[in-house]
Amino acid sequence: MKNVNAPVFYVAETTSILPCCRKAEPLKARTLTAAKREASRNAAFWGTVLTIGTAVDSDGFLLNPVARRGKLDGWKAISGD
């Protein structure tokens, strides 16, 4: 049975858009819009890159990224193509 309290989204805050080596943190949000809002509000540093994903691997790193906010621009969808 699936755990309904399990995180739906995770966020990693890094200094660049390159593949990062920062573990992701779970978000409480249940929608992508709410996840973006929560990630933006919880950002520790100004000018960092926030990446939201839907899963993490066994080491805690993001899998399946779905959105990214760059250093100076707004949120953008990440396509799988």
N, C-alpha and C positions, 0 to 999 in steps of 0.2 A: 504494500500500500504506500502511495506517495505521501510524503510529509508535507502537509499544507502550510506549515510554518517555515519551510525551507526557503532561503533567499531565491528570488527570481532574477535579480540583477546584481552584478558586482562592478566595482569601479577600481581603476588603478590610476594613480596620479604620478606622472613622470615629467621629465624635463624636455623630452623630445618625442616625435611621433614614431621613431624607430622602435622595433621590438624591444620591449622593456624588460628589466630584471627586477621589477617591483611587484610584490605580491598584491593581489586584489583584496579589497574589503567588501563584505556583503552590504547591500542596501536593504532598507525596510520597504522600499517602494514596490508596488505591484504593477505599475504601468511604466512605459518608457518615459513618458512626460514627467511623471513623478520622480523617476530615477534620475533624470537630468537635473531636475530642480534640487533634489537631495544632494547629488554629487557636487553641484555648483556651490551650494550653501556650506558643504563640509570641506571644500578645498582648503588645504592648509597654506598654500602659497599662491601669490598672484603670479600669473604668467606661466603656469604649468599646463601640461596637456592632460586632460581627463579622458579616459577611455572606458566605456561601459560595455560589459559583455554579459552573456546569459549563462556562462558556466566557467568553472575553474578546473584545472587539472589536479592531480594528486599532490602537487607541490604548492598549490595556491595561486598559480599564474592564470591570467585570463585566457579563456577559449571563447570562440564565437563572438568577437567584437561586433557591436551593432551601431554604436555612435561614438563620435569623438569631438571634443571641444579643443581647438587649437589654442596656442598661446595668446593670440589677439583676435581670433574670430569666434563665431558662434558654433552651436552644435551642428554637426553634419552626420548624415547616415553613412555607414560603411557597407558597401555592397559586397556580396560574396563572389562577384564576377571578376 
